[in-house]
Amino acid sequence: MRSGLIAFANAFVLIVFGCATDSYAQRGYYDENGLFRPYSKSHPPPPPAPPQADPEPSATPSERVFYLRSWPSNVIRVNDVSYDDISRRPEEFTGASLILKGKVIQVIDNGSGGMLRVNVTPSEDYRGFSDTVYVEYRRGPSERGRILEGDVVSVRGLFTGITSYRSVLGATIQIPGVRSTEMPTVEGHSTQ
């Protein structure tokens, strides 16, 4: 108990009074009980660390994960992106994992997968949705059930950039696209 209090006091003094400088690191070490001990012949200072080269970027584009910030939430993440971000600067996010939640407005299911158009931004009263994302997904062998228009789904997939398709009237529509290797998770159904 006493050694724990001493370790706490040592840490407190170092933090509060700003004594955690190189001079203290050069004069001693903390033992297994958290007590500061001066260097001696039996405990010499450690050798200086070798200079380190600049680290190479370890994250490939597919390892980056972004959350599409569209639903009101108390959670704020560093890697949140807005619909405008992925629409205006798709090259910055292409190849990264994107996690989104939204209301399905169109479903084309072919049995082994399909295509969804998902509106990701709800209105304040959750009756209307906007900001459409094109989602392609593949159904795994153990995944059953269907996704219906009006379902609220969560999707995790690779952001593919801007996807183009033709509307029924023949117009070319371009919206952000996501390709998922798993079926989206149904979180509920909206009748509005």
Sine and cosine of phi, psi and omega as CSV:
sin_phi,cos_phi,sin_psi,cos_psi,sin_omega,cos_omega
0.00,0.00,-0.72,0.70,-0.02,-1.00
-0.88,0.47,-0.66,0.75,-0.02,-1.00
-0.92,0.40,-0.55,0.84,0.06,-1.00
-0.90,0.43,-0.65,0.76,0.04,-1.00
-0.92,0.39,-0.62,0.79,0.01,-1.00
-0.92,0.40,-0.68,0.73,0.03,-1.00
-0.87,0.49,-0.67,0.74,0.03,-1.00
-0.88,0.47,-0.69,0.72,0.00,-1.00
-0.89,0.46,-0.68,0.73,0.04,-1.00
-0.87,0.50,-0.72,0.69,0.00,-1.00
-0.90,0.44,-0.65,0.76,0.00,-1.00
-0.87,0.48,-0.73,0.69,0.00,-1.00
-0.89,0.46,-0.68,0.74,-0.01,-1.00
-0.89,0.45,-0.65,0.76,-0.04,-1.00
-0.96,0.26,-0.77,0.64,-0.11,-0.99
-0.93,0.37,-0.70,0.72,-0.10,-0.99
-1.00,-0.10,0.04,1.00,0.09,-1.00
0.91,0.41,0.52,0.86,-0.04,-1.00
-1.00,0.08,0.01,1.00,-0.03,-1.00
-0.98,0.19,0.94,0.33,-0.02,-1.00
-0.94,-0.35,0.09,-1.00,0.03,-1.00
-0.88,0.48,-0.48,0.88,-0.03,-1.00
-0.90,0.45,-0.63,0.78,0.06,-1.00
-0.93,0.36,-0.65,0.76,0.00,-1.00
-0.91,0.43,-0.46,0.89,0.00,-1.00
-0.99,0.14,-0.31,0.95,-0.09,-1.00
-0.99,-0.13,-0.31,0.95,-0.07,-1.00
-0.13,-0.99,-0.23,-0.97,-0.06,-1.00
-0.53,-0.85,0.19,-0.98,0.09,-1.00
-0.97,-0.23,0.77,-0.64,-0.01,-1.00
-0.99,0.15,-0.10,-0.99,-0.07,-1.00
-0.91,0.41,-0.31,0.95,0.04,-1.00
-1.00,-0.07,0.01,1.00,0.01,-1.00
1.00,0.07,0.20,0.98,0.01,-1.00
-1.00,0.00,0.60,-0.80,0.03,-1.00
-0.98,0.18,0.79,-0.62,0.01,-1.00
-0.82,-0.57,0.69,-0.72,0.06,-1.00
-0.96,0.30,0.47,-0.88,0.07,-1.00
-0.90,0.44,0.56,-0.83,0.04,-1.00
-0.61,-0.79,-0.09,-1.00,0.03,-1.00
-0.90,0.43,-0.57,0.82,0.00,-1.00
-0.98,0.21,-0.40,0.92,0.04,-1.00
-0.76,-0.66,0.98,0.21,-0.01,-1.00
-0.96,0.26,0.32,-0.95,0.04,-1.00
-0.90,0.43,0.48,-0.87,0.01,-1.00
-0.93,0.37,0.44,-0.90,0.05,-1.00
-0.91,0.41,0.45,-0.89,0.01,-1.00
-0.89,0.46,0.57,-0.82,0.00,-1.00
-0.94,0.34,0.65,-0.76,0.04,-1.00
-0.93,0.38,0.49,-0.87,0.02,-1.00
-0.89,0.45,0.65,-0.76,-0.03,-1.00
-0.98,-0.19,0.65,-0.76,0.08,-1.00
-0.96,0.27,0.37,-0.93,0.07,-1.00
-0.87,0.50,0.78,-0.62,0.00,-1.00
-0.92,0.38,0.62,-0.79,0.06,-1.00
-0.98,0.20,0.52,-0.86,0.02,-1.00
-0.87,0.50,0.83,-0.56,-0.06,-1.00
-1.00,-0.06,-0.40,0.92,-0.05,-1.00
-1.00,0.07,0.85,-0.53,0.12,-0.99
-0.99,0.11,0.28,-0.96,-0.02,-1.00
-0.82,0.57,-0.54,0.84,-0.04,-1.00
-0.96,0.29,-0.27,0.96,0.01,-1.00
-1.00,0.04,-0.20,0.98,0.03,-1.00
-0.97,0.25,0.68,-0.73,0.00,-1.00
-0.82,-0.57,0.78,-0.63,0.04,-1.00
-0.83,-0.56,0.54,-0.84,0.07,-1.00
-0.95,-0.30,0.82,-0.57,0.03,-1.00
-0.97,0.26,0.93,-0.36,-0.07,-1.00
-0.99,0.13,0.98,-0.21,0.01,-1.00
-0.66,-0.75,-0.56,0.83,0.01,-1.00
-1.00,0.03,0.62,-0.78,0.05,-1.00
-0.86,0.51,0.70,-0.71,-0.03,-1.00
-0.43,-0.90,0.50,-0.87,0.09,-1.00
-0.99,0.12,-0.21,0.98,-0.03,-1.00
-1.00,0.01,0.81,-0.58,0.07,-1.00
-0.89,-0.45,0.85,-0.53,-0.01,-1.00
-0.95,-0.30,0.48,-0.88,0.04,-1.00
-0.89,0.45,-0.56,0.83,-0.10,-1.00
-0.98,-0.18,0.50,0.86,0.14,-0.99
-0.97,0.25,0.63,-0.78,0.11,-0.99
-0.77,-0.64,0.43,-0.90,0.01,-1.00
-0.99,-0.15,0.24,-0.97,0.07,-1.00
-0.86,0.50,-0.64,0.76,0.03,-1.00
-0.87,0.48,-0.64,0.77,0.01,-1.00
-0.86,0.52,-0.76,0.65,-0.07,-1.00
-0.96,0.27,-0.38,0.92,0.03,-1.00
-0.99,0.15,-0.64,0.77,-0.06,-1.00
-0.99,0.12,-0.57,0.82,-0.05,-1.00
-0.78,-0.62,0.87,0.49,-0.09,-1.00
-0.89,0.45,-0.48,0.88,-0.03,-1.00
-0.89,0.46,-0.43,0.90,0.01,-1.00
-0.96,0.29,-0.38,0.93,-0.11,-0.99
-0.90,-0.43,-0.16,0.99,-0.04,-1.00
-0.87,0.50,0.76,-0.65,-0.01,-1.00
1.00,-0.03,-0.17,0.99,0.01,-1.00
-1.00,0.03,0.40,-0.92,0.11,-0.99
-0.97,0.26,0.67,-0.74,0.01,-1.00
-0.79,-0.62,0.77,-0.63,0.04,-1.00
-0.93,-0.36,0.79,-0.62,-0.05,-1.00
-0.62,-0.79,0.29,-0.96,0.04,-1.00
-0.68,-0.74,0.67,-0.75,0.01,-1.00
-0.13,-0.99,-0.02,-1.00,-0.03,-1.00
-0.98,-0.18,0.77,-0.63,0.00,-1.00
-0.96,0.27,0.80,-0.60,0.03,-1.00
-0.93,-0.36,-0.24,0.97,0.06,-1.00
-0.43,-0.90,0.65,-0.76,0.01,-1.00
-0.77,-0.63,0.74,-0.68,0.22,-0.98
-0.80,-0.60,0.95,-0.32,-0.08,-1.00
-0.93,-0.37,0.79,-0.62,0.00,-1.00
-0.93,-0.36,0.26,0.97,0.03,-1.00
0.99,-0.11,-0.73,0.68,0.01,-1.00
-0.98,-0.20,-0.04,1.00,-0.01,-1.00
0.14,-0.99,-0.41,-0.91,0.02,-1.00
0.18,-0.98,-0.24,-0.97,-0.04,-1.00
-0.73,-0.68,0.65,-0.76,0.06,-1.00
-0.79,-0.62,0.55,-0.84,0.29,-0.96
-0.95,-0.32,0.84,-0.54,-0.11,-0.99
-0.85,-0.53,0.82,-0.57,0.10,-0.99
-1.00,0.02,0.81,-0.59,-0.19,-0.98
-0.97,-0.26,-0.15,0.99,-0.04,-1.00
-0.89,-0.45,0.94,-0.35,0.02,-1.00
-0.99,0.15,0.43,-0.90,0.13,-0.99
-0.96,0.27,0.11,-0.99,-0.04,-1.00
-0.86,0.50,-0.54,0.84,-0.02,-1.00
-0.99,-0.13,0.11,0.99,0.01,-1.00
0.88,0.47,0.34,0.94,0.04,-1.00
-1.00,-0.01,-0.50,0.87,0.01,-1.00
-0.86,-0.51,0.47,-0.88,0.01,-1.00
-0.74,-0.67,0.46,-0.89,0.03,-1.00
-0.60,-0.80,-0.07,-1.00,0.03,-1.00
0.89,0.46,1.00,0.06,-0.11,-0.99
-1.00,0.06,0.67,-0.74,0.10,-0.99
-0.86,-0.51,0.69,-0.73,0.02,-1.00
-1.00,0.02,0.84,-0.54,-0.05,-1.00
-0.85,-0.52,0.85,-0.53,0.17,-0.99
-0.98,-0.21,0.69,-0.72,0.01,-1.00
-0.65,-0.76,0.37,-0.93,0.06,-1.00
-0.86,-0.50,0.73,-0.68,-0.01,-1.00
-1.00,0.05,0.77,-0.64,0.06,-1.00
-0.96,0.26,0.26,-0.96,-0.04,-1.00
-0.89,0.46,-0.47,0.88,-0.03,-1.00
-1.00,-0.09,-0.06,1.00,-0.03,-1.00
-1.00,0.07,0.81,-0.59,-0.03,-1.00
-0.88,-0.47,0.21,-0.98,0.06,-1.00
1.00,-0.01,0.13,-0.99,-0.01,-1.00
-0.79,-0.61,0.38,-0.92,0.13,-0.99
-0.99,-0.14,0.70,-0.71,-0.04,-1.00
-0.91,-0.42,0.41,-0.91,0.12,-0.99
-0.86,0.51,0.69,-0.72,-0.03,-1.00
0.99,-0.13,-0.26,0.97,0.05,-1.00
-0.92,0.38,0.59,-0.81,0.16,-0.99
-0.99,-0.13,0.86,-0.51,-0.12,-0.99
-0.83,-0.56,0.41,-0.91,0.18,-0.98
-0.94,-0.35,0.68,-0.74,-0.07,-1.00
-0.74,-0.67,0.67,-0.74,0.18,-0.98
-0.81,-0.59,0.81,-0.58,-0.01,-1.00
-0.27,-0.96,-0.01,-1.00,0.02,-1.00
-1.00,0.08,0.76,-0.65,0.05,-1.00
-0.96,0.26,0.83,-0.56,-0.09,-1.00
-0.98,-0.20,0.06,1.00,-0.04,-1.00
1.00,-0.09,-0.44,-0.90,0.00,-1.00
-1.00,0.06,0.79,-0.61,-0.01,-1.00
-0.96,-0.28,0.69,-0.72,0.03,-1.00
-0.94,-0.33,0.62,-0.78,0.13,-0.99
-0.50,-0.87,0.25,-0.97,-0.02,-1.00
-0.98,-0.17,0.71,-0.71,0.07,-1.00
-0.98,0.20,0.13,-0.99,0.02,-1.00
-0.86,0.51,-0.54,0.84,-0.02,-1.00
-1.00,0.09,0.01,1.00,0.07,-1.00
1.00,-0.06,0.03,1.00,0.02,-1.00
-0.98,0.19,0.56,-0.83,0.08,-1.00
-1.00,0.07,0.81,-0.59,-0.01,-1.00
-0.91,-0.41,0.71,-0.70,0.01,-1.00
-0.85,-0.53,0.85,-0.53,0.01,-1.00
-0.63,-0.78,0.31,-0.95,0.06,-1.00
-0.87,0.49,0.59,-0.81,-0.04,-1.00
-0.83,-0.56,0.52,-0.85,0.03,-1.00
-0.73,-0.69,0.69,-0.72,0.08,-1.00
-0.91,-0.41,0.86,-0.52,-0.04,-1.00
-0.91,-0.42,0.62,-0.78,0.04,-1.00
-1.00,-0.05,0.07,1.00,0.04,-1.00
-0.70,-0.71,0.38,-0.93,-0.01,-1.00
-0.94,0.33,0.69,-0.72,0.04,-1.00
-0.86,0.52,0.51,-0.86,0.00,-1.00
-1.00,0.05,0.82,-0.58,0.03,-1.00
-0.99,0.13,0.84,-0.54,-0.01,-1.00
-0.97,-0.26,-0.17,0.99,-0.01,-1.00
0.22,-0.97,-0.14,-0.99,0.00,-1.00
-0.67,-0.75,0.69,-0.72,0.02,-1.00
-0.92,-0.38,0.82,-0.57,-0.02,-1.00
-1.00,0.03,-0.16,0.99,-0.04,-1.00
-0.98,0.20,0.00,0.00,0.00,0.00
